């Protein structure tokens, strides 16, 4: 393990947590992940209009702890639901796709 490997393992890793029960809280999710190391942050997005949870979230942990959590929790039961846990993909730049072309319009 070189210096770069050690430094990379200290960087925070963002974890995607899917299929969360709609009634679970950030505290519930944080407590679950704290079994594998220190949780830096935890966020459970809500629907803009209804304010209700969207059934997924993101947890940030040190890389080594994140890997342990991912391998241990993916597919595990949490409050009656099988979790999907993996490394979060980076956000795409540009904020959403535009509409497609109109195709074969006749004027």
N, CA, C and O atoms as CSV, one atom per row, in Angstrom:
chain,resi,resn,atom,element,x,y,z
A,1,UNK,N,N,0.857,-1.188,0.000
A,1,UNK,CA,C,0.000,0.000,0.000
A,1,UNK,C,C,0.893,1.239,0.000
A,1,UNK,O,O,1.645,1.462,0.949
A,2,UNK,N,N,0.814,2.042,-1.056
A,2,UNK,CA,C,1.623,3.237,-1.161
A,2,UNK,C,C,0.982,4.407,-0.438
A,2,UNK,O,O,-0.112,4.298,0.117
A,3,UNK,N,N,1.696,5.535,-0.457
A,3,UNK,CA,C,1.198,6.738,0.211
A,3,UNK,C,C,-0.130,7.177,-0.404
A,3,UNK,O,O,-1.053,7.566,0.311
A,4,UNK,N,N,-0.221,7.111,-1.747
A,4,UNK,CA,C,-1.464,7.529,-2.403
A,4,UNK,C,C,-2.637,6.650,-1.988
A,4,UNK,O,O,-3.744,7.146,-1.779
A,5,UNK,N,N,-2.394,5.333,-1.868
A,5,UNK,CA,C,-3.455,4.422,-1.442
A,5,UNK,C,C,-3.934,4.762,-0.045
A,5,UNK,O,O,-5.136,4.777,0.221
A,6,UNK,N,N,-2.979,5.038,0.860
A,6,UNK,CA,C,-3.353,5.371,2.231
A,6,UNK,C,C,-4.125,6.685,2.277
A,6,UNK,O,O,-5.115,6.806,2.998
A,7,UNK,N,N,-3.667,7.669,1.501
A,7,UNK,CA,C,-4.361,8.963,1.487
A,7,UNK,C,C,-5.765,8.810,0.919
A,7,UNK,O,O,-6.712,9.414,1.423
A,8,UNK,N,N,-5.903,8.000,-0.135
A,8,UNK,CA,C,-7.215,7.809,-0.743
A,8,UNK,C,C,-8.180,7.133,0.222
A,8,UNK,O,O,-9.373,7.435,0.218
A,9,UNK,N,N,-7.671,6.211,1.056
A,9,UNK,CA,C,-8.554,5.513,1.988
A,9,UNK,C,C,-9.036,6.434,3.101
A,9,UNK,O,O,-9.991,6.100,3.802
A,10,UNK,N,N,-8.392,7.592,3.277
A,10,UNK,CA,C,-8.824,8.544,4.299
A,10,UNK,C,C,-9.867,9.521,3.768
A,10,UNK,O,O,-10.533,10.208,4.542
A,11,UNK,N,N,-10.006,9.581,2.450
A,11,UNK,CA,C,-10.988,10.490,1.868
A,11,UNK,C,C,-12.394,9.966,2.135
A,11,UNK,O,O,-12.617,8.755,2.141
A,12,UNK,N,N,-13.340,10.873,2.355
A,12,UNK,CA,C,-14.716,10.415,2.575
A,12,UNK,C,C,-15.287,9.763,1.320
A,12,UNK,O,O,-14.974,10.160,0.197
A,13,UNK,N,N,-16.109,8.780,1.526
A,13,UNK,CA,C,-16.776,8.079,0.432
A,13,UNK,C,C,-18.272,8.261,0.625
A,13,UNK,O,O,-18.788,8.108,1.732
A,14,UNK,N,N,-18.959,8.587,-0.452
A,14,UNK,CA,C,-20.407,8.767,-0.402
A,14,UNK,C,C,-21.081,7.456,-0.798
A,14,UNK,O,O,-20.765,6.869,-1.832
A,15,UNK,N,N,-22.012,7.009,0.039
A,15,UNK,CA,C,-22.690,5.730,-0.151
A,15,UNK,C,C,-24.161,5.984,-0.472
A,15,UNK,O,O,-24.830,6.773,0.195
A,16,UNK,N,N,-24.648,5.305,-1.500
A,16,UNK,CA,C,-26.074,5.345,-1.831
A,16,UNK,C,C,-26.773,4.235,-1.047
A,16,UNK,O,O,-26.304,3.097,-1.022
A,17,UNK,N,N,-27.892,4.568,-0.408
A,17,UNK,CA,C,-28.684,3.593,0.340
A,17,UNK,C,C,-30.095,3.625,-0.234
A,17,UNK,O,O,-30.809,4.616,-0.078
A,18,UNK,N,N,-30.495,2.557,-0.889
A,18,UNK,CA,C,-31.807,2.505,-1.522
A,18,UNK,C,C,-32.746,1.524,-0.849
A,18,UNK,O,O,-32.327,0.678,-0.059
A,19,UNK,N,N,-34.020,1.650,-1.172
A,19,UNK,CA,C,-35.107,0.819,-0.653
A,19,UNK,C,C,-35.300,1.025,0.849
A,19,UNK,O,O,-35.635,0.091,1.577
A,20,UNK,N,N,-35.085,2.250,1.295
A,20,UNK,CA,C,-35.305,2.565,2.711
A,20,UNK,C,C,-36.798,2.616,3.016
A,20,UNK,O,O,-37.587,3.047,2.175
A,21,UNK,N,N,-37.192,2.183,4.206
A,21,UNK,CA,C,-38.591,2.339,4.608
A,21,UNK,C,C,-38.931,3.832,4.667
A,21,UNK,O,O,-38.101,4.638,5.087
A,22,UNK,N,N,-40.115,4.194,4.259
A,22,UNK,CA,C,-40.492,5.606,4.218
A,22,UNK,C,C,-40.616,6.222,5.606
A,22,UNK,O,O,-40.604,7.446,5.739
A,23,UNK,N,N,-40.736,5.392,6.644
A,23,UNK,CA,C,-40.886,5.941,7.993
A,23,UNK,C,C,-39.574,5.978,8.777
A,23,UNK,O,O,-39.580,6.360,9.947
A,24,UNK,N,N,-38.451,5.592,8.167
A,24,UNK,CA,C,-37.190,5.638,8.909
A,24,UNK,C,C,-36.653,7.070,8.925
A,24,UNK,O,O,-37.016,7.892,8.084
A,25,UNK,N,N,-35.787,7.353,9.893
A,25,UNK,CA,C,-35.233,8.698,10.071
A,25,UNK,C,C,-33.738,8.697,9.771
A,25,UNK,O,O,-33.120,7.640,9.640
A,26,UNK,N,N,-33.165,9.899,9.665
A,26,UNK,CA,C,-31.721,10.026,9.490
A,26,UNK,C,C,-30.993,9.365,10.650
A,26,UNK,O,O,-29.951,8.740,10.455
A,27,UNK,N,N,-31.538,9.499,11.857
A,27,UNK,CA,C,-30.908,8.893,13.033
A,27,UNK,C,C,-30.875,7.372,12.902
A,27,UNK,O,O,-29.875,6.740,13.240
A,28,UNK,N,N,-31.979,6.779,12.406
A,28,UNK,CA,C,-32.030,5.324,12.208
A,28,UNK,C,C,-30.916,4.871,11.262
A,28,UNK,O,O,-30.207,3.903,11.535
A,29,UNK,N,N,-30.778,5.584,10.154
A,29,UNK,CA,C,-29.794,5.209,9.140
A,29,UNK,C,C,-28.377,5.438,9.672
A,29,UNK,O,O,-27.501,4.595,9.481
A,30,UNK,N,N,-28.149,6.571,10.337
A,30,UNK,CA,C,-26.829,6.845,10.915
A,30,UNK,C,C,-26.428,5.761,11.905
A,30,UNK,O,O,-25.297,5.277,11.878
A,31,UNK,N,N,-27.353,5.383,12.777
A,31,UNK,CA,C,-27.056,4.343,13.773
A,31,UNK,C,C,-26.692,3.024,13.101
A,31,UNK,O,O,-25.782,2.328,13.550
A,32,UNK,N,N,-27.395,2.679,12.030
A,32,UNK,CA,C,-27.107,1.449,11.305
A,32,UNK,C,C,-25.675,1.467,10.763
A,32,UNK,O,O,-24.947,0.482,10.890
A,33,UNK,N,N,-25.275,2.586,10.160
A,33,UNK,CA,C,-23.954,2.677,9.540
A,33,UNK,C,C,-22.840,2.874,10.563
A,33,UNK,O,O,-21.694,2.518,10.292
A,34,UNK,N,N,-23.149,3.432,11.728
A,34,UNK,CA,C,-22.127,3.640,12.758
A,34,UNK,C,C,-21.567,2.325,13.290
A,34,UNK,O,O,-20.511,2.318,13.924
A,35,UNK,N,N,-22.254,1.219,13.042
A,35,UNK,CA,C,-21.713,-0.095,13.418
A,35,UNK,C,C,-20.438,-0.405,12.637
A,35,UNK,O,O,-19.668,-1.276,13.042
A,36,UNK,N,N,-20.202,0.296,11.519
A,36,UNK,CA,C,-19.058,0.023,10.651
A,36,UNK,C,C,-18.018,1.134,10.673
A,36,UNK,O,O,-16.990,1.024,10.005
A,37,UNK,N,N,-18.262,2.192,11.422
A,37,UNK,CA,C,-17.309,3.290,11.518
A,37,UNK,C,C,-18.022,4.611,11.724
A,37,UNK,O,O,-19.238,4.660,11.906
A,38,UNK,N,N,-17.250,5.670,11.692
A,38,UNK,CA,C,-17.778,7.006,11.949
A,38,UNK,C,C,-18.539,7.541,10.732
A,38,UNK,O,O,-18.025,7.539,9.614
A,39,UNK,N,N,-19.761,7.995,10.967
A,39,UNK,CA,C,-20.580,8.586,9.905
A,39,UNK,C,C,-20.299,10.083,9.860
A,39,UNK,O,O,-20.478,10.784,10.856
A,40,UNK,N,N,-19.863,10.566,8.711
A,40,UNK,CA,C,-19.568,11.990,8.538
A,40,UNK,C,C,-20.859,12.759,8.300
A,40,UNK,O,O,-21.070,13.824,8.881
A,41,UNK,N,N,-21.724,12.216,7.443
A,41,UNK,CA,C,-23.014,12.862,7.191
A,41,UNK,C,C,-24.020,11.822,6.717
A,41,UNK,O,O,-23.662,10.742,6.247
A,42,UNK,N,N,-25.285,12.184,6.857
A,42,UNK,CA,C,-26.382,11.319,6.423
A,42,UNK,C,C,-27.494,12.227,5.914
A,42,UNK,O,O,-27.882,13.177,6.594
A,43,UNK,N,N,-28.006,11.941,4.726
A,43,UNK,CA,C,-29.085,12.755,4.155
A,43,UNK,C,C,-30.138,11.847,3.538
A,43,UNK,O,O,-29.817,10.920,2.794
A,44,UNK,N,N,-31.396,12.124,3.854
A,44,UNK,CA,C,-32.525,11.401,3.268
A,44,UNK,C,C,-33.372,12.415,2.509
A,44,UNK,O,O,-34.162,13.135,3.121
A,45,UNK,N,N,-33.223,12.485,1.180
A,45,UNK,CA,C,-33.979,13.466,0.400
A,45,UNK,C,C,-35.489,13.277,0.536
A,45,UNK,O,O,-35.985,12.160,0.684
A,46,UNK,N,N,-36.199,14.399,0.483
A,46,UNK,CA,C,-37.662,14.367,0.537
A,46,UNK,C,C,-38.224,14.950,-0.753
A,46,UNK,O,O,-37.555,15.713,-1.449
A,47,UNK,N,N,-39.442,14.587,-1.055
A,47,UNK,CA,C,-40.137,15.109,-2.222
A,47,UNK,C,C,-40.390,16.598,-2.013
A,47,UNK,O,O,-40.864,17.006,-0.953
A,48,UNK,N,N,-40.076,17.406,-3.016
A,48,UNK,CA,C,-40.237,18.862,-2.891
A,48,UNK,C,C,-41.672,19.280,-2.631
A,48,UNK,O,O,-41.925,20.197,-1.849
A,49,UNK,N,N,-42.600,18.620,-3.274
A,49,UNK,CA,C,-43.998,19.033,-3.160
A,49,UNK,C,C,-44.685,18.482,-1.919
A,49,UNK,O,O,-45.380,19.215,-1.216
A,50,UNK,N,N,-44.492,17.189,-1.646
A,50,UNK,CA,C,-45.213,16.579,-0.520
A,50,UNK,C,C,-44.422,16.619,0.783
A,50,UNK,O,O,-45.002,16.531,1.865
A,51,UNK,N,N,-43.087,16.752,0.683
A,51,UNK,CA,C,-42.252,16.733,1.879
A,51,UNK,C,C,-42.018,15.332,2.422
A,51,UNK,O,O,-41.369,15.168,3.455
A,52,UNK,N,N,-42.540,14.322,1.736
A,52,UNK,CA,C,-42.387,12.938,2.200
A,52,UNK,C,C,-41.046,12.365,1.747
A,52,UNK,O,O,-40.512,12.771,0.715
A,53,UNK,N,N,-40.500,11.419,2.522
A,53,UNK,CA,C,-39.232,10.784,2.135
A,53,UNK,C,C,-39.359,10.092,0.783
A,53,UNK,O,O,-40.438,9.638,0.400
A,54,UNK,N,N,-38.237,10.020,0.064
A,54,UNK,CA,C,-38.247,9.418,-1.267
A,54,UNK,C,C,-37.774,7.967,-1.265
A,54,UNK,O,O,-37.735,7.334,-2.320
A,55,UNK,N,N,-37.410,7.426,-0.092
A,55,UNK,CA,C,-37.062,6.012,-0.006
A,55,UNK,C,C,-35.604,5.687,-0.275
A,55,UNK,O,O,-35.241,4.522,-0.436
A,56,UNK,N,N,-34.767,6.719,-0.323
A,56,UNK,CA,C,-33.334,6.477,-0.470
A,56,UNK,C,C,-32.576,7.561,0.273
A,56,UNK,O,O,-33.161,8.549,0.717
A,57,UNK,N,N,-31.277,7.371,0.404
A,57,UNK,CA,C,-30.473,8.359,1.104
A,57,UNK,C,C,-29.004,8.208,0.765
A,57,UNK,O,O,-28.610,7.345,-0.020
A,58,UNK,N,N,-28.202,9.070,1.377
A,58,UNK,CA,C,-26.761,9.059,1.175
A,58,UNK,C,C,-26.077,9.159,2.526
A,58,UNK,O,O,-26.471,9.949,3.384
A,59,UNK,N,N,-25.045,8.343,2.699
A,59,UNK,CA,C,-24.250,8.357,3.921
A,59,UNK,C,C,-22.807,8.592,3.502
A,59,UNK,O,O,-22.338,8.019,2.519
A,60,UNK,N,N,-22.106,9.435,4.247
A,60,UNK,CA,C,-20.704,9.701,3.959
A,60,UNK,C,C,-19.856,9.162,5.102
A,60,UNK,O,O,-20.097,9.469,6.269
A,61,UNK,N,N,-18.849,8.348,4.748
A,61,UNK,CA,C,-17.946,7.732,5.723
A,61,UNK,C,C,-16.536,7.731,5.142
A,61,UNK,O,O,-16.352,7.955,3.946
A,62,UNK,N,N,-15.531,7.474,6.003
A,62,UNK,CA,C,-14.179,7.261,5.496
A,62,UNK,C,C,-14.206,6.058,4.570
A,62,UNK,O,O,-15.013,5.146,4.749
A,63,UNK,N,N,-13.319,6.057,3.575
A,63,UNK,CA,C,-13.322,5.031,2.536
A,63,UNK,C,C,-13.297,3.608,3.094
A,63,UNK,O,O,-14.113,2.779,2.689
A,64,UNK,N,N,-12.380,3.308,4.013
A,64,UNK,CA,C,-12.261,1.940,4.540
A,64,UNK,C,C,-13.540,1.525,5.268
A,64,UNK,O,O,-14.006,0.397,5.105
A,65,UNK,N,N,-14.108,2.426,6.067
A,65,UNK,CA,C,-15.356,2.133,6.774
A,65,UNK,C,C,-16.505,1.964,5.785
A,65,UNK,O,O,-17.365,1.102,5.962
A,66,UNK,N,N,-16.510,2.790,4.748
A,66,UNK,CA,C,-17.565,2.722,3.733
A,66,UNK,C,C,-17.552,1.366,3.039
A,66,UNK,O,O,-18.605,0.772,2.810
A,67,UNK,N,N,-16.366,0.878,2.705
A,67,UNK,CA,C,-16.274,-0.425,2.033
A,67,UNK,C,C,-16.827,-1.535,2.918
A,67,UNK,O,O,-17.519,-2.432,2.437
A,68,UNK,N,N,-16.520,-1.475,4.219
A,68,UNK,CA,C,-17.056,-2.478,5.157
A,68,UNK,C,C,-18.578,-2.399,5.204
A,68,UNK,O,O,-19.260,-3.423,5.168
A,69,UNK,N,N,-19.105,-1.180,5.283
A,69,UNK,CA,C,-20.557,-0.996,5.366
A,69,UNK,C,C,-21.244,-1.492,4.098
A,69,UNK,O,O,-22.272,-2.166,4.171
A,70,UNK,N,N,-20.685,-1.165,2.943
A,70,UNK,CA,C,-21.281,-1.586,1.672
A,70,UNK,C,C,-21.326,-3.109,1.588
A,70,UNK,O,O,-22.367,-3.687,1.274
A,71,UNK,N,N,-20.197,-3.755,1.869
A,71,UNK,CA,C,-20.165,-5.216,1.732
A,71,UNK,C,C,-21.043,-5.908,2.767
A,71,UNK,O,O,-21.560,-6.995,2.509
A,72,UNK,N,N,-21.217,-5.294,3.934
A,72,UNK,CA,C,-22.029,-5.920,4.986
A,72,UNK,C,C,-23.523,-5.648,4.846
A,72,UNK,O,O,-24.339,-6.514,5.160
A,73,UNK,N,N,-23.892,-4.453,4.379
A,73,UNK,CA,C,-25.299,-4.047,4.424
A,73,UNK,C,C,-26.076,-4.249,3.124
A,73,UNK,O,O,-27.307,-4.285,3.146
A,74,UNK,N,N,-25.385,-4.381,1.995
A,74,UNK,CA,C,-26.106,-4.543,0.734
A,74,UNK,C,C,-26.933,-5.829,0.779
A,74,UNK,O,O,-26.395,-6.914,0.998
A,75,UNK,N,N,-28.231,-5.698,0.573
A,75,UNK,CA,C,-29.148,-6.836,0.582
A,75,UNK,C,C,-29.675,-7.203,1.962
A,75,UNK,O,O,-30.532,-8.079,2.082
A,76,UNK,N,N,-29.174,-6.543,3.007
A,76,UNK,CA,C,-29.608,-6.858,4.369
A,76,UNK,C,C,-30.975,-6.255,4.671
A,76,UNK,O,O,-31.347,-5.217,4.122
A,77,UNK,N,N,-31.711,-6.918,5.546
A,77,UNK,CA,C,-33.022,-6.440,5.967
A,77,UNK,C,C,-32.868,-5.273,6.941
A,77,UNK,O,O,-32.085,-5.347,7.888
A,78,UNK,N,N,-33.611,-4.204,6.706
A,78,UNK,CA,C,-33.638,-3.046,7.598
A,78,UNK,C,C,-35.091,-2.611,7.721
A,78,UNK,O,O,-35.684,-2.126,6.757
A,79,UNK,N,N,-35.655,-2.782,8.895
A,79,UNK,CA,C,-37.057,-2.437,9.158
A,79,UNK,C,C,-37.995,-3.069,8.119
A,79,UNK,O,O,-38.942,-2.438,7.649
A,80,UNK,N,N,-37.706,-4.330,7.774
A,80,UNK,CA,C,-38.586,-5.068,6.876
A,80,UNK,C,C,-38.321,-4.904,5.393
A,80,UNK,O,O,-39.088,-5.413,4.575
A,81,UNK,N,N,-37.245,-4.199,5.020
A,81,UNK,CA,C,-36.938,-4.012,3.597
A,81,UNK,C,C,-35.490,-4.383,3.321
A,81,UNK,O,O,-34.607,-4.109,4.134
A,82,UNK,N,N,-35.247,-5.006,2.174
A,82,UNK,CA,C,-33.887,-5.380,1.772
A,82,UNK,C,C,-33.197,-4.153,1.181
A,82,UNK,O,O,-33.634,-3.622,0.160
A,83,UNK,N,N,-32.127,-3.707,1.821
A,83,UNK,CA,C,-31.433,-2.497,1.390
A,83,UNK,C,C,-30.611,-2.721,0.129
A,83,UNK,O,O,-30.106,-3.816,-0.117
A,84,UNK,N,N,-30.489,-1.666,-0.660
A,84,UNK,CA,C,-29.538,-1.604,-1.758
A,84,UNK,C,C,-28.474,-0.614,-1.306
A,84,UNK,O,O,-28.769,0.562,-1.095
A,85,UNK,N,N,-27.242,-1.082,-1.157
A,85,UNK,CA,C,-26.170,-0.226,-0.647
A,85,UNK,C,C,-24.983,-0.336,-1.594
A,85,UNK,O,O,-24.455,-1.426,-1.811
A,86,UNK,N,N,-24.563,0.795,-2.158
A,86,UNK,CA,C,-23.389,0.796,-3.017
A,86,UNK,C,C,-22.751,2.181,-3.033
A,86,UNK,O,O,-23.282,3.136,-2.465
A,87,UNK,N,N,-21.609,2.268,-3.693
A,87,UNK,CA,C,-20.923,3.547,-3.787
A,87,UNK,C,C,-21.756,4.482,-4.656
A,87,UNK,O,O,-22.170,4.120,-5.757
A,88,UNK,N,N,-21.994,5.684,-4.149
A,88,UNK,CA,C,-22.806,6.653,-4.895
A,88,UNK,C,C,-22.054,7.104,-6.134
A,88,UNK,O,O,-20.843,7.323,-6.098
A,89,UNK,N,N,-22.780,7.240,-7.220
A,89,UNK,CA,C,-22.189,7.770,-8.443
A,89,UNK,C,C,-22.108,9.282,-8.335
A,89,UNK,O,O,-22.981,9.909,-7.736
A,90,UNK,N,N,-21.066,9.872,-8.910
A,90,UNK,CA,C,-20.986,11.340,-8.862
A,90,UNK,C,C,-22.162,11.968,-9.596
A,90,UNK,O,O,-22.683,11.416,-10.565
A,91,UNK,N,N,-22.562,13.127,-9.111
A,91,UNK,CA,C,-23.652,13.851,-9.783
A,91,UNK,C,C,-23.221,14.259,-11.171
A,91,UNK,O,O,-22.071,14.634,-11.400
A,92,UNK,N,N,-24.165,14.179,-12.099
A,92,UNK,CA,C,-23.874,14.653,-13.445
A,92,UNK,C,C,-23.971,16.168,-13.460
A,92,UNK,O,O,-24.833,16.758,-12.808
A,93,UNK,N,N,-23.081,16.783,-14.208
A,93,UNK,CA,C,-23.131,18.240,-14.351
A,93,UNK,C,C,-24.271,18.600,-15.296
A,93,UNK,O,O,-24.609,17.815,-16.182
A,94,UNK,N,N,-24.852,19.751,-15.123
A,94,UNK,CA,C,-25.806,20.248,-16.091
A,94,UNK,C,C,-27.255,20.202,-15.679
A,94,UNK,O,O,-28.089,20.771,-16.383
A,95,UNK,N,N,-27.600,19.575,-14.609
A,95,UNK,CA,C,-28.948,19.648,-14.059
A,95,UNK,C,C,-30.078,19.156,-14.936
A,95,UNK,O,O,-31.022,19.905,-15.188
A,96,UNK,N,N,-30.018,17.948,-15.401
A,96,UNK,CA,C,-31.175,17.364,-16.080
A,96,UNK,C,C,-31.098,17.482,-17.584
A,96,UNK,O,O,-30.416,18.351,-18.126
A,97,UNK,N,N,-31.799,16.605,-18.237
A,97,UNK,CA,C,-31.772,16.583,-19.690
A,97,UNK,C,C,-32.864,17.449,-20.278
A,97,UNK,O,O,-33.902,17.685,-19.659
A,98,UNK,N,N,-32.610,17.912,-21.474
A,98,UNK,CA,C,-33.615,18.702,-22.173
A,98,UNK,C,C,-34.528,17.783,-22.966
A,98,UNK,O,O,-34.304,16.575,-23.037
A,99,UNK,N,N,-35.541,18.357,-23.550
A,99,UNK,CA,C,-36.459,17.571,-24.368
A,99,UNK,C,C,-35.804,17.175,-25.675
A,99,UNK,O,O,-34.859,17.822,-26.126
A,100,UNK,N,N,-36.301,16.125,-26.273
A,100,UNK,CA,C,-35.760,15.670,-27.549
A,100,UNK,C,C,-36.289,16.520,-28.691
A,100,UNK,O,O,-37.141,17.386,-28.493
A,101,UNK,N,N,-35.783,16.270,-29.869
A,101,UNK,CA,C,-36.225,16.999,-31.051
A,101,UNK,C,C,-37.650,16.620,-31.427
A,101,UNK,O,O,-38.156,15.589,-30.982
A,102,UNK,N,N,-38.295,17.438,-32.234
A,102,UNK,CA,C,-39.692,17.225,-32.579
A,102,UNK,C,C,-39.928,16.142,-33.611
A,102,UNK,O,O,-41.035,15.608,-33.680
A,103,UNK,N,N,-38.955,15.800,-34.404
A,103,UNK,CA,C,-39.117,14.758,-35.416
A,103,UNK,C,C,-40.267,15.028,-36.379
A,103,UNK,O,O,-41.317,15.497,-35.938
A,104,UNK,N,N,-40.127,14.771,-37.594
A,104,UNK,CA,C,-41.105,14.814,-38.672
A,104,UNK,C,C,-42.320,15.725,-38.459
A,104,UNK,O,O,-43.467,15.284,-38.535
A,105,UNK,N,N,-42.046,16.977,-38.196
A,105,UNK,CA,C,-43.156,17.938,-38.064
A,105,UNK,C,C,-43.535,18.464,-39.436
A,105,UNK,O,O,-42.678,18.680,-40.294
A,106,UNK,N,N,-44.792,18.661,-39.625
A,106,UNK,CA,C,-45.241,19.237,-40.897
A,106,UNK,C,C,-45.899,20.572,-40.608
A,106,UNK,O,O,-46.750,20.686,-39.725
A,107,UNK,N,N,-45.506,21.549,-41.341
A,107,UNK,CA,C,-46.010,22.911,-41.100
A,107,UNK,C,C,-47.113,23.222,-42.011
A,107,UNK,O,O,-47.665,24.321,-41.960
